Amino acid sequence: MIQREKRSRIKFYLRDRDGVEEKKGEGDSRSVLDAFFLGKALAEALNERIESSVGEFLSTIGRLQAEQQKQVEDFQADVLDRVKRAKEKAAREAAEAQGLVSKSAKENITPNEPGPADEDSVSEVPIDD
């Protein structure tokens, strides 16, 4: 017969922060549980910050797109206004050239108010060849 040695188990007791005694094995599982909740809280806090940042980013992008759309619409309106004025001017000049517009009608026609293109236009300078 082989004799077996009996091993005696030594129980370790630790005191946690609250002063409560607990067994060694329980302390390990408690620290794992604490680590789990710490990780969970960290993940939730990071998630909230990321959501907030992404929301602000998308809001900024939306605002910039709206501003760009307004600029495009203003540009289109300016171009269409210039087209209208150019057509009216061409029609008036053609009518004058054909003599269809009387002198009294010319005097009653008020010229268009100068627009942005008229204010910025460059005067024609003859070029000597």
C-alpha positions as CSV (number, residue, x, y, z in Angstrom):
1,M,0.0,0.0,0.0
2,I,1.1,3.4,-0.8
3,Q,0.5,6.0,1.7
4,R,-0.9,9.2,0.5
5,E,0.0,12.4,2.1
6,K,-2.8,14.4,3.2
7,R,-2.6,17.9,2.1
8,S,-4.0,20.5,4.3
9,R,-5.6,23.4,2.7
10,I,-4.8,26.8,4.1
11,K,-7.5,29.2,3.7
12,F,-6.5,32.8,3.1
13,Y,-8.7,35.6,4.2
14,L,-8.4,39.1,2.9
15,R,-10.1,42.2,3.9
16,D,-11.7,44.2,1.1
17,R,-12.1,48.0,1.1
18,D,-15.2,47.8,3.3
19,G,-13.3,45.7,5.9
20,V,-15.3,42.5,5.2
21,E,-13.4,39.3,5.3
22,E,-13.6,37.1,2.3
23,K,-11.9,34.0,1.1
24,K,-9.1,34.2,-1.4
25,G,-11.1,32.7,-4.3
26,E,-13.9,35.1,-3.7
27,G,-11.6,38.1,-4.0
28,D,-10.4,36.9,-7.4
29,S,-13.9,36.6,-8.8
30,R,-14.7,40.0,-7.3
31,S,-11.8,41.7,-9.0
32,V,-12.9,40.1,-12.3
33,L,-16.4,41.3,-11.8
34,D,-15.0,44.8,-10.9
35,A,-12.9,44.8,-14.1
36,F,-16.0,43.8,-16.1
37,F,-18.1,46.7,-14.8
38,L,-15.2,49.1,-15.3
39,G,-14.9,47.9,-18.9
40,K,-18.6,48.2,-19.4
41,A,-18.7,51.8,-18.0
42,L,-15.7,52.8,-20.1
43,A,-17.3,51.4,-23.2
44,E,-20.6,53.3,-22.5
45,A,-18.8,56.5,-21.9
46,L,-16.7,56.2,-25.0
47,N,-19.9,55.3,-27.0
48,E,-21.6,58.4,-25.8
49,R,-18.7,60.6,-26.7
50,I,-18.4,59.1,-30.1
51,E,-22.1,59.5,-30.7
52,S,-21.9,63.1,-29.7
53,S,-18.9,63.8,-31.9
54,V,-20.5,62.1,-34.9
55,G,-23.7,64.0,-34.4
56,E,-21.9,67.3,-34.3
57,F,-19.9,66.3,-37.4
58,L,-23.0,65.4,-39.3
59,S,-24.7,68.6,-38.2
60,T,-21.8,70.6,-39.4
61,I,-21.8,68.8,-42.8
62,G,-25.5,69.4,-43.1
63,R,-25.1,73.1,-42.4
64,L,-22.3,73.4,-44.9
65,Q,-24.4,71.6,-47.6
66,A,-27.3,74.0,-46.9
67,E,-25.0,77.0,-47.3
68,Q,-23.5,75.6,-50.5
69,Q,-27.0,74.9,-51.9
70,K,-28.0,78.5,-51.1
71,Q,-24.9,79.8,-52.8
72,V,-25.7,77.7,-55.9
73,E,-29.3,79.0,-55.9
74,D,-28.1,82.6,-55.6
75,F,-25.7,82.0,-58.5
76,Q,-28.4,80.5,-60.7
77,A,-30.7,83.4,-59.9
78,D,-27.9,85.9,-60.8
79,V,-27.2,84.1,-64.1
80,L,-30.9,84.0,-65.0
81,D,-31.3,87.7,-64.2
82,R,-28.3,88.5,-66.5
83,V,-29.9,86.4,-69.2
84,K,-33.2,88.3,-68.9
85,R,-31.5,91.7,-69.0
86,A,-29.4,90.6,-72.0
87,K,-32.5,89.4,-73.9
88,E,-34.3,92.6,-73.1
89,K,-31.4,94.7,-74.3
90,A,-30.9,92.7,-77.5
91,A,-34.7,92.9,-78.2
92,R,-34.6,96.7,-77.7
93,E,-31.6,97.2,-79.9
94,A,-33.1,95.0,-82.6
95,A,-36.3,97.0,-82.5
96,E,-34.5,100.3,-82.6
97,A,-32.4,99.1,-85.6
98,Q,-35.5,98.1,-87.5
99,G,-37.1,101.4,-86.6
100,L,-40.1,99.7,-84.9
101,V,-39.8,101.7,-81.7
102,S,-40.7,105.4,-82.0
103,K,-38.8,108.1,-80.4
104,S,-41.5,108.8,-77.8
105,A,-41.5,105.1,-76.8
106,K,-37.7,105.2,-76.3
107,E,-38.1,108.1,-73.9
108,N,-40.7,106.3,-71.9
109,I,-38.5,103.2,-71.5
110,T,-36.6,103.4,-68.3
111,P,-33.2,101.6,-68.4
112,N,-32.7,98.7,-66.1
113,E,-31.0,99.4,-62.8
114,P,-27.4,98.4,-63.0
115,G,-26.9,94.9,-61.6
116,P,-23.8,93.3,-60.2
117,A,-22.5,92.6,-63.7
118,D,-22.9,96.2,-64.8
119,E,-21.1,97.6,-61.8
120,D,-18.1,95.3,-62.2
121,S,-17.9,95.3,-66.0
122,V,-14.7,96.4,-67.7
123,S,-14.9,99.2,-70.2
124,E,-13.9,98.4,-73.7
125,V,-10.5,99.6,-74.7
126,P,-9.5,99.6,-78.4
127,I,-6.5,97.4,-79.1
128,D,-4.0,98.8,-81.6
129,D,-2.8,96.1,-84.0
